[in-house]
């Protein structure tokens, strides 16, 4: 009888250390968001590296002369509330189309939401760290002690 209880306790202990389906899906979602953020960072740095190369070339000197009209366009926009001829109106797509573009890792969407993906990745990293600290024995547990004298004096 004692062996049956010990083996049942061993099974319960083994079952508590395995991942639940919710934990596994959250971990896979975190890995996917982390991969999307890393890909967005790579795209961002490639885009900036390409623009730096074109900025320092002598070919674009004629373009720099025509850029003096930008200040006039900006003052017209601020004073009259009009739109600049080159400005595109904002496009509000549905939630499902945005999620589909995110699932397919659309480059423009990833570049637009690079900082949001970074924030989600950081939050997931913190949650993963708290899970490791709380649910595993990787970090040694210490005996905690409380003293009201030390608490009130600091």
C-alpha positions as CSV (number, residue, x, y, z in Angstrom):
1,X,0.0,0.0,0.0
2,X,2.8,2.4,0.9
3,X,4.5,1.6,-2.4
4,X,1.4,2.4,-4.3
5,X,1.1,5.8,-2.5
6,X,4.8,6.5,-3.1
7,X,4.5,5.7,-6.8
8,X,1.3,7.8,-7.1
9,X,3.2,10.6,-5.4
10,X,6.0,10.1,-7.9
11,X,3.6,10.3,-10.8
12,X,2.0,13.5,-9.4
13,X,5.5,15.0,-8.9
14,X,6.5,14.1,-12.5
15,X,3.3,15.5,-13.9
16,X,3.7,18.8,-12.1
17,X,7.2,19.3,-13.7
18,X,6.0,18.9,-17.3
19,X,4.6,21.7,-19.3
20,X,0.9,22.3,-19.6
21,X,-0.6,23.0,-23.1
22,X,-1.1,26.7,-22.1
23,X,2.5,27.1,-21.0
24,X,3.7,25.4,-24.2
25,X,1.6,27.7,-26.4
26,X,2.7,30.8,-24.6
27,X,6.4,29.7,-25.0
28,X,5.9,29.1,-28.7
29,X,4.2,32.4,-29.1
30,X,7.0,34.1,-27.3
31,X,9.6,32.5,-29.6
32,X,7.6,33.6,-32.7
33,X,7.4,37.2,-31.4
34,X,11.1,37.1,-30.5
35,X,11.9,35.9,-34.1
36,X,9.7,38.6,-35.6
37,X,11.5,41.3,-33.5
38,X,14.9,40.1,-34.5
39,X,13.9,40.0,-38.1
40,X,12.5,43.6,-37.8
41,X,15.8,44.8,-36.3
42,X,17.8,43.2,-39.1
43,X,15.5,44.8,-41.7
44,X,15.8,48.2,-39.9
45,X,19.6,48.0,-39.8
46,X,19.8,46.9,-43.5
47,X,17.6,49.9,-44.4
48,X,19.7,52.3,-42.5
49,X,22.9,50.9,-43.9
50,X,21.6,51.3,-47.4
51,X,20.5,54.9,-46.8
52,X,23.9,55.8,-45.3
53,X,25.6,54.6,-48.4
54,X,23.4,56.7,-50.7
55,X,23.7,59.8,-48.4
56,X,27.5,60.0,-48.9
57,X,27.6,59.6,-52.6
58,X,28.1,62.5,-55.0
59,X,25.3,61.4,-57.2
60,X,22.6,62.8,-54.9
61,X,23.9,66.3,-54.8
62,X,21.3,67.5,-57.2
63,X,18.6,66.0,-54.9
64,X,20.0,68.0,-52.0
65,X,19.5,71.2,-53.8
66,X,15.9,70.5,-54.5
67,X,15.3,69.6,-50.9
68,X,15.1,73.3,-49.9
69,X,11.4,73.3,-50.8
70,X,10.7,70.9,-47.9
71,X,10.6,73.9,-45.5
72,X,8.1,75.7,-47.6
73,X,5.9,72.6,-47.7
74,X,6.1,72.2,-44.0
75,X,5.1,75.8,-43.3
76,X,2.1,75.5,-45.6
77,X,1.1,72.3,-43.8
78,X,1.3,73.9,-40.4
79,X,-0.3,77.3,-41.3
80,X,-3.1,76.2,-43.6
81,X,-3.7,72.7,-42.3
82,X,-3.4,71.3,-45.8
83,X,-1.6,68.2,-47.0
84,X,1.7,68.1,-48.8
85,X,1.3,66.7,-52.3
86,X,3.6,63.7,-51.5
87,X,1.9,62.7,-48.3
88,X,-0.2,59.6,-48.3
89,X,-3.4,59.3,-46.3
90,X,-3.4,56.9,-43.4
91,X,-4.7,53.5,-44.2
92,X,-6.7,51.8,-41.5
93,X,-6.7,48.1,-42.2
94,X,-8.8,45.5,-40.3
95,X,-7.5,43.6,-37.4
96,X,-7.5,40.3,-39.2
97,X,-5.6,41.7,-42.2
98,X,-3.0,43.2,-39.8
99,X,-2.6,39.8,-38.0
100,X,-2.3,38.0,-41.3
101,X,0.4,40.4,-42.4
102,X,2.2,39.9,-39.1
103,X,1.9,36.1,-39.3
104,X,3.4,36.2,-42.8
105,X,6.1,38.6,-41.5
106,X,5.4,41.4,-43.9
107,X,8.5,43.6,-44.0
108,X,6.7,46.9,-44.0
109,X,4.5,46.0,-41.0
110,X,7.5,44.7,-39.1
111,X,9.4,47.9,-39.7
112,X,6.4,50.0,-38.6
113,X,5.9,48.0,-35.4
114,X,9.5,47.2,-34.5
115,X,9.4,49.0,-31.1
116,X,6.2,47.3,-30.2
117,X,7.7,43.9,-31.0
118,X,10.7,44.8,-28.9
119,X,8.5,45.7,-25.9
120,X,6.6,42.4,-26.2
121,X,9.8,40.5,-26.4
122,X,11.2,42.2,-23.3
123,X,8.0,41.5,-21.4
124,X,8.2,37.8,-22.5
125,X,11.8,37.7,-21.4
126,X,10.9,39.0,-18.0
127,X,8.0,36.5,-17.7
128,X,10.3,33.7,-18.7
129,X,12.9,34.7,-16.1
130,X,10.2,34.8,-13.4
131,X,9.0,31.4,-14.5
132,X,12.5,29.9,-14.3
133,X,13.1,31.5,-10.9
134,X,9.7,30.4,-9.5
135,X,9.1,27.0,-11.0
136,X,12.6,25.4,-11.5
137,X,15.6,24.6,-9.3
138,X,18.1,26.4,-11.6
139,X,18.7,29.2,-9.1
140,X,19.3,28.1,-5.5
141,X,16.6,28.8,-3.0
142,X,17.6,30.7,0.2
143,X,15.9,30.9,3.5
144,X,14.2,34.2,3.9
145,X,14.1,35.9,7.3
146,X,12.2,38.9,8.4
147,X,13.1,41.3,11.2
148,X,11.0,44.3,11.9
149,X,14.0,46.2,13.2
150,X,15.8,46.0,9.9
151,X,12.6,46.7,8.0
152,X,11.8,49.9,9.9
153,X,15.3,51.2,10.1
154,X,15.9,51.3,6.3
